[in-house]
Amino acid sequence: MTDNATPDAPASPAVAGAAPREIARDVVAALALLVALPMPWDLTHRGSDRIEVVLVTVLTLVVLALPYVRRAGLGSPSWDALTTPRARLIGCAPYLLVTLVYLVLDAARPGAAEGAVGAGVVLGLAGAALALAPTWERTLLVVAGLVGLGALATPVASLIDGDPWSATVVGVLNAALVLGVLWLTAVSYARGDLVAGIVLLVVGAAVAIELILFAGGQEAPWFESVHAQRLGLLLLPVVAACAARRVLDDVAAVAGDPQDVHAARWVAVAVRCLDLVLLVAGFVALVALVRLVAGGVAVSLVLRLICGVLMVAVAFMARRALVRDPRSGHTTAVGAACALVVLGLVIVVARAGLGTQANVEELLVTFALPAATLAALLVPASVRELVASAPEPEPEDAGPGAPLGAATSEDAPRSTSEETPTGPMAVVQDRGQGWAQEQPQEQTQGWAQERAYEQARPASWTATAPQQTAPQQTAPQQTAPQRTPQPMDSTQQMEPVRDVSWGAAGAGAGGAAGVDSTQVLPPVPAEAAAPGWTAAHALDPGTPLADLARIVQEAPHLRAHVASNPSTYPALLDWLGALGDPAVDAALRSRR
């Protein structure tokens, strides 16, 4: 009975199932461990030549495969104890120890010629980190700090070894480059920037691919050392491997975000890649300059200097265009990425062809970062929809050529006194073009109090706008002196005056063609007062037409000054003439 019940026992939580991203991570880890075996580990040996490397590789692969063996129903249930995170840590620890020993031995040896580490150490260490999938939150910062310290140690080692000054300067530049890359990727991600984590995985994967393709050649494989200049760059895949689990989990967690958020995130990825292009291309140009000064003129160095400077300029323009407006800057950024590839190829070919002669930073700025920029801008559907969408309309500017009272933002609050401007506030004439805009108004009902002055229009105005004749009011009136109205321009129109105090009788009387030039001026509400207007504003010919219209409505005591202003437009003069104010009429007569 016990034997029959064994197959029906519940599976261990460690092997009950795995997310696709976990399976993909384990597959990449296994590939890195296997590829590291035939790669150079030091100047004289490959990984497959060292027994300790072979043994720790087999142990790590077994621990990595056990959960999948149990998921397939193979093996004994007692094997489940070997699939726990603790068992995986124990299985990966020997591999981590062996690779760290190689790095320490390289630092302890007196010169790069006697030590150095090859691509096998970097790939194997990255594969072990992927297989381990550390969960400690501080792992990324600790590993990034160790890599940064190693980069800082390179110029110190150059000084101790008595290398030429140019090697020390290049070591300092390399340390600045490595620290800059770590700051823009690992440190920023540790501070909560998911975009930086995505870019870190891209950079780590790019360097790992470069190591696989170009760092295993028989003639001149890549070797780096604490005593050399680029050890920190070669270790970027290890930093990325330590962050892979958290980054993939975070990406899966935001998969349900809206499309506009997705588009903004991918645009930010492209911007961060362009930031790295600025950093790496600047490093390439500065290294070429140092070597030109130290060793004399060489064609390859001149080309690297010129192309590096051009790549910095192109990346800066593309980044600026994307930051300003992703829609209009999309084409610029895509074209800039293609230009970066062309300029980078010039640098790579100048090193006697594409191969092991190219350095990791040159390949990074030529292929990896431009390709990542293009992928972020062209592949995601959300970015394509963003670029294809119409741009949002810009808010109208409230000025002489725009409707008065228009808010500069849809969400900006508007006071009740500015909701429906009437009278002179409804007409604005552009001084340069001689046209007037009519302020649109809604037909609203049920106002609590009057907010507009009644306008009485002469009969001559009905020729241009017969439908806008205001009805006559039955309240006590002031008789205005008779005056001949000034001719109006055909483009100027007056709006209807709304007064909720009018009843059905007032509406019926509004159809009269001839209206008496009278007007009742209700008291100006306290909230409509504008204490800022002065006689200088009203008399100044340079005062905007919109301000003149506001002055006569908000500061009645300044109407005579506005009537004397030579810049006052005809429609406003006609409105002032219909008021029946003796001071205003005297000012109008003085204009003739």
PyMOL commands that set and color helices and strands:
alter all, ss='L'
color gray80, all
select helices_A, chain A and resi 2-5+20-36+47-49+51-71+77-83+85-108+112-114+119-132+139-161+165-190+194-214+231-234+236-253+259-295+299-324+326-350+360-378+381-388+416-418+423-426+459-463+466-468+504-509+526-528+535-539+545-554+556-564+570-577+582-591
alter helices_A, ss='H'
color red, helices_A
select strands_A, chain A and resi 117-118+223-224+427-429+436-438+478-479+518-519
alter strands_A, ss='S'
color yellow, strands_A
deselect
rebuild
show_as cartoon
